[in-house]
């Protein structure tokens, strides 16, 4: 990419960030209030739905892309359906922010959007396994893709419960993905990640502790879905599709917390659909770790994972899946730290 083109792209992204910030300010001025309850980290009614700024910044960027960028129309028209599906998820989630829709309806919307993505050709068709090699998945690939998209969408949504945590993490992850996609020549993924980063750059200043507004389901579900589909798109960076690991690696801190919490609650026979305050980030905050510190730890995870993702690019294909081991080690250390703070504070898992 030429230097002047990079400057133009960054200037356009700055404009999208300003658009996002303007929308967020409107959502603060005309609020959808989030009234605190026993599971909330906040104490006073706070506006939510600030993620609408991220959505509109992304959609505006994509509209300009498809109207003006020749390469987008030649190679990436399959993403039109995915973008429309993401907008549909955002619309349903915005209604949920206002009226609290049923979990079944939200899941149906997510599954429908995932089916659109798979129908557009975004499927994980093979998987590279250490010491085994590349394995063709066949029809199993479709099922795994659906599970990944719905799972990632919900994981990001579940983790959006502390000021600045998810917004800052996704800003770093999106910026890193844009850089990696540019290095790999994946120009649609580059543009989409850049637009997401711009949207979060406009939203995050209003979400830092103490937050003036929350992302809401409109932002978290939309972002989770887009990161999930971009992960499948990034699999095309190499013929073995091992590049699928890039996006899960970038948001590994969110995925680990959500996955660990879901597995633990299932083992403890808790009702998985019920709200709770037992995510690791919530337990850390309840055990006395300041809100800003918990968010900063997750930002640190995102920066560390971005470094691993850049290292991933230069690893041999057989060794690339092993890049998750350092990420797992860091999350294991965080888990041990949170458990120690819980013991000191006298907190249990429920």
For each residue, the residues with C-beta under 8 A, 3 or more apart:
1: 5 6 182
2: 5 6
3: 6 7
4: 7 8
5: 1 2 8 9
6: 1 2 3 9 10
7: 3 4 10 11
8: 4 5 11 12
9: 5 6 12 13 194
10: 6 7 13 14
11: 7 8 14 15
12: 8 9 15 16 61 64
13: 9 10 16 17 61 194 195 197 198 201
14: 10 11 17 18 198
15: 11 12 18 19
16: 12 13 19 20 57 58 60 61 195 198 199 202
17: 13 14 20 21 57 198 199 201 202
18: 14 15 21 22 202
19: 15 16 22 23 53 56 57 60 202
20: 16 17 23 24 53 54 56 57 198 199 200 201 202 203
21: 17 18 24 25 53 202 203 205 206
22: 18 19 25 26 53 202
23: 19 20 26 27 52 53 56 57 202
24: 20 21 27 28 50 52 53 202 203 206 213
25: 21 22 28 29 206
26: 22 23 29 30
27: 23 24 30 31 32 47 49 50 52 53 213
28: 24 25 31 47 50 206 212 213
29: 25 26
30: 26 27
31: 27 28 47 48 49 213
32: 27 47 48 49 97 98 216
33: 45 46 47 48
34: 40 42 45 46 47 48 214 216
35: 45
36: 40 42 43 44 45 46
37: 40
38: 277
39: 275 276 277
40: 34 36 37 43
41: 161 162 163 282 285 291
42: 34 36 46 163 210 211
43: 36 40
44: 36
45: 33 34 35 36
46: 33 34 36 42 211 212 213 214
47: 27 28 31 32 33 34 50 212 213 214
48: 31 32 33 34 97 213 214 215 216
49: 27 31 32 52 94 97 98 213 214 216 218 219
50: 24 27 28 47 53 203 206 207 213 214 215 216 219
51: 54 55 90 203 215 216 217 218 219 220 222 223
52: 23 24 27 49 55 56 90 94 216 218 219
53: 19 20 21 22 23 24 27 50 56 57 199 202 203 219
54: 20 51 57 58 196 199 200 202 203 215 219 222 223
55: 51 52 58 59 87 90 199 218 219 222
56: 19 20 23 52 53 59 60 199
57: 16 17 19 20 23 53 54 60 61 195 198 199 202
58: 16 54 55 61 62 192 195 196 199 222 226
59: 55 56 62 63 83 87
60: 16 19 56 57 63 64
61: 12 13 16 57 58 64 65 191 194 195 198
62: 58 59 65 66 83 191 192 195
63: 59 60 66 67
64: 12 60 61 67 68 69
65: 61 62 68 69 72 191
66: 62 63 69 72 73 80
67: 63 64
68: 64 65
69: 64 65 66 72 73 191
70: 73 74
71: 74 75 76 187 188
72: 65 66 69 75 76 187 188 191
73: 66 69 70 76 77
74: 70 71
75: 71 72 188
76: 71 72 73 79 188
77: 73 80
78: 81 82 120 121 122
79: 76 82 83 120 188 192 233
80: 66 77 83 84
81: 78 84 85 116 117 119 120
82: 78 79 85 86 116 117 120 122 229
83: 59 62 79 80 86 87
84: 80 81 87 88 116
85: 81 82 88 89 112 113 114 116 117 225
86: 82 83 89 90 113 222 225 226 229
87: 55 59 83 84 90 91 222
88: 84 85 91 92 109 112 113
89: 85 86 92 93 109 110 113 153 221 222 225
90: 51 52 55 86 87 93 94 218 219 221 222
91: 87 88 94 95
92: 88 89 95 96 101 105 106 109
93: 89 90 96 97 106 109 216 217 218 219 220 221 222
94: 49 52 90 91 97 98 216 217 218
95: 91 92 98 99 101
96: 92 93 99 100 101 106 217 218
97: 32 48 49 93 94 216 217 218
98: 32 49 94 95
99: 95 96
100: 96
101: 92 95 96 105 106
102: 105 106
103: 106 107 273
104: 107 108
105: 92 101 102 108 109
106: 92 93 96 101 102 103 109 110 217 221
107: 103 104 110 111 150
108: 104 105 111 112
109: 88 89 92 93 105 106 112 113
110: 89 106 107 113 114 149 150 153 154 221 225
111: 107 108 114 115 146 150
112: 85 88 108 109 115 116
113: 85 86 88 89 109 110 116 117 149 225
114: 85 110 111 117 118 145 146 149 150 153 225
115: 111 112 118 119 146
116: 81 82 84 85 112 113 119 120
117: 81 82 85 113 114 120 122 145 149 229 232
118: 114 115 121 122 123 142 145 146 149
119: 81 115 116
120: 78 79 81 82 116 117
121: 78 118
122: 78 82 117 118 145 229 232 233
123: 118 141 142 145 232
124: 127 137 141 144 145 148 232 235 241 244
125: 136 137 141 241
126: 134 135 136 137 141 240 241
127: 124 134 135 137 141 144 241 244
128: 133 134 135 240 241 242 317 318 320 321
129: 132 133 134 135 321
130: 318 319 321 322
131: 318
132: 129 135
133: 128 129 318
134: 126 127 128 129 240 241 242
135: 126 127 128 129 132
136: 125 126
137: 124 125 126 127 140 141 144
138: 141
139: 142 143
140: 137 143 144
141: 123 124 125 126 127 137 138 144 145
142: 118 123 139 145 146
143: 139 140 146 147
144: 124 127 137 140 141 147 148
145: 114 117 118 122 123 124 141 142 148 149 232
146: 111 114 115 118 142 143 149 150
147: 143 144 150 151
148: 124 144 145 151 152 228 231 232
149: 110 113 114 117 118 145 146 152 153 225 228 229 232
150: 107 110 111 114 146 147 153 154
151: 147 148 154 155 228
152: 148 149 155 156 224 225 227 228 231 248 251 255
153: 89 110 114 149 150 156 157 221 224 225 228
154: 110 150 151 157 158 221 224 258
155: 151 152 158 159 224 254 255 258 259
156: 152 153 159 160 166 170 220 221 223 224 227 251 254 258
157: 153 154 160 217 220 221 224
158: 154 155 161 258 261 279
159: 155 156 165 166 220 254 257 258 279 281
160: 156 157 165 166 214 215 219 220
161: 41 158 165 279 281 282
162: 41 165 166 281 282 285 291 294 295
163: 41 42 207 208 209 210 211 291 292 295
164: 167 168 204 207 208 209 211 291 292 295
165: 159 160 161 162 168 169 281 294 295 298
166: 156 159 160 162 169 170 215 220 223 254
167: 164 170 171 200 203 204 207 215
168: 164 165 171 172 200 204 295 298 299 302
169: 165 166 172 173 251 253 254 298 299 301 302
170: 156 166 167 173 174 196 200 223 227 251
171: 167 168 174 175 197 200 201 204
172: 168 169 175 176 250 299 302 303 306
173: 169 170 176 177 227 247 250 251 302 305 306
174: 170 171 177 178 193 194 196 197 200 227
175: 171 172 178 179 193 197
176: 172 173 179 180 250 302 305 306 309 310
177: 173 174 180 181 189 193 230 234 246 247 250
178: 174 175 181 182 190 193 194 197
179: 175 176 182 183 310
180: 176 177 183 184 234 246 309 310 313
181: 177 178 184 185 186 187 189 190 193 234 237
182: 1 178 179 185 186 187 190
183: 179 180 313
184: 180 181 237 243 313
185: 181 182
186: 181 182 189 190 233 234 236 237
187: 71 72 181 182 190 191
188: 71 72 75 76 79 191 192 233
189: 177 181 186 192 193 230 233 234
190: 178 181 182 186 187 193 194
191: 61 62 65 69 72 187 188 194 195
192: 58 62 79 188 189 195 196 226 230
193: 174 175 177 178 181 189 190 196 197 230
194: 9 13 61 174 178 190 191 197 198
195: 13 16 57 58 61 62 191 192 198 199
196: 54 58 170 174 192 193 199 200 223 226 227
197: 13 171 174 175 178 193 194 200 201
198: 13 14 16 17 20 57 61 194 195 201 202
199: 16 17 20 53 54 55 56 57 58 195 196 202 203
200: 20 54 167 168 170 171 174 196 197 203 204 223
201: 13 17 20 171 197 198 204
202: 16 17 18 19 20 21 22 23 24 53 54 57 198 199 205
203: 20 21 24 50 51 53 54 167 199 200 206 207 215 219
204: 164 167 168 171 200 201 207 208
205: 21 202 208
206: 21 24 25 28 50 203 211 212 213
207: 50 163 164 167 203 204 211 212 213 214 215
208: 163 164 204 205 211 292 295
209: 163 164 291 292 295
210: 42 163
211: 42 46 163 164 206 207 208 214
212: 28 46 47 206 207
213: 24 27 28 31 46 47 48 49 50 206 207
214: 34 46 47 48 49 50 160 207 211
215: 48 50 51 54 160 166 167 203 207 218 219 220 223
216: 32 34 48 49 50 51 52 93 94 97 219 220
217: 51 93 94 96 97 106 157 220 221
218: 49 51 52 55 90 93 94 96 97 215 221 222
219: 49 50 51 52 53 54 55 90 93 160 203 215 216 222 223
220: 51 93 156 157 159 160 166 215 216 217 223 224
221: 89 90 93 106 110 153 154 156 157 217 218 224 225
222: 51 54 55 58 86 87 89 90 93 218 219 225 226
223: 51 54 156 166 170 196 200 215 219 220 226 227
224: 152 153 154 155 156 157 220 221 227 228
225: 85 86 89 110 113 114 149 152 153 221 222 228 229
226: 58 86 192 196 222 223 229 230
227: 152 156 170 173 174 196 223 224 230 231 247 251
228: 148 149 151 152 153 224 225 231 232 247
229: 82 86 117 122 149 225 226 232 233
230: 177 189 192 193 226 227 233 234 247
231: 148 152 227 228 234 235 244 246 247 248
232: 117 122 123 124 145 148 149 228 229 235 244
233: 79 122 186 188 189 229 230 236
234: 177 180 181 186 189 230 231 237 243 244 246 247
235: 124 231 232 238 241 242 243 244
236: 186 233 241 243
237: 181 184 186 234 243 246
238: 235 241 242 243 317
239:
240: 126 128 134 317
241: 124 125 126 127 128 134 235 236 238 244
242: 128 134 235 238 245 317 320 321
243: 184 234 235 236 237 238 246
244: 124 127 231 232 234 235 241 247 248
245: 242 248 249 312 320 321 323 324
246: 177 180 231 234 237 243 249 250 309 312
247: 173 177 227 228 230 231 234 244 250 251
248: 152 231 244 245 251 252 255
249: 245 246 252 305 308 309 312 323 324 327
250: 172 173 176 177 246 247 302 305 306 309
251: 152 156 169 170 173 227 247 248 254 255 302 305
252: 248 249 255 256 301 305 324 327 331
253: 169 256 257 298 301 302 305 331
254: 155 156 159 166 169 251 257 258 298
255: 152 155 248 251 252 258 259
256: 252 253 259 260 327 328 331
257: 159 253 254 260 261 279 280 281 331
258: 154 155 156 158 159 254 255 261 262 279
259: 155 255 256 262 263
260: 256 257 263 264 280 331 335
261: 158 257 258 264 265 278 279 280
262: 258 259 265 266 272
263: 259 260 266 267
264: 260 261 267 268 278 349
265: 261 262 268 270 272 276 278
266: 262 263 269 270 272
267: 263 264
268: 264 265 349 350
269: 266
270: 265 266 274 276 350
271: 274
272: 262 265 266
273: 103
274: 270 271
275: 39
276: 39 265 270 279
277: 38 39 282 283 286
278: 261 264 265 282 283 349 350
279: 158 159 161 257 258 261 276 282 283
280: 257 260 261 283 284 334 335 338
281: 159 161 162 165 257 284 285 294 298
282: 41 161 162 277 278 279 285 286
283: 277 278 279 280 286 287 338 341 342 347
284: 280 281 287 289 294 297 337 338 341
285: 41 162 281 282 289 290 291 294
286: 277 282 283 345 347
287: 283 284 338 341 342 344 345 347
288: 341 345
289: 284 285 293 294 341
290: 285 293 294
291: 41 162 163 164 209 285 294 295
292: 163 164 208 209 295 296
293: 289 290 296 297
294: 162 165 281 284 285 289 290 291 297 298
295: 162 163 164 165 168 208 209 291 292 298 299
296: 292 293 299 300
297: 284 293 294 300 301 334
298: 165 168 169 253 254 281 294 295 301 302
299: 168 169 172 295 296 302 303
300: 296 297 303 304
301: 169 252 253 297 298 304 305 330 331 334
302: 168 169 172 173 176 250 251 253 298 299 305 306
303: 172 299 300 306 307
304: 300 301 307 308 327 330
305: 173 176 249 250 251 252 253 301 302 308 309 327
306: 172 173 176 250 302 303 309 310
307: 303 304 310 311
308: 249 304 305 311 312 323 326 327
309: 176 180 246 249 250 305 306 312 313 323
310: 176 179 180 306 307 313
311: 307 308 314 315 323
312: 245 246 249 308 309 315 320 323
313: 180 183 184 309 310
314: 311
315: 311 312 319 320 322 323
316: 319 320
317: 128 238 240 242 320
318: 128 130 131 133
319: 130 315 316 322 323
320: 128 242 245 312 315 316 317 323
321: 128 129 130 242 245 324
322: 130 315 319 325
323: 245 249 308 309 311 312 315 319 320 326 327
324: 245 249 252 321 327 328
325: 322 328 329
326: 308 323 329 330
327: 249 252 256 304 305 308 323 324 330 331
328: 256 324 325 331 332
329: 325 326 332 333
330: 301 304 326 327 333 334
331: 252 253 256 257 260 301 327 328 334 335
332: 328 329 335 336
333: 329 330 336 337
334: 280 297 301 330 331 337 338
335: 260 280 331 332 338 339
336: 332 333 339 340
337: 284 333 334 340 341
338: 280 283 284 287 334 335 341 342
339: 335 336 342 343
340: 336 337 343 344
341: 283 284 287 288 289 337 338 344 345
342: 283 287 338 339 345 347 348
343: 339 340 346 347
344: 287 340 341
345: 286 287 288 341 342
346: 343
347: 283 286 287 342 343
348: 342
349: 264 268 278
350: 268 270 278
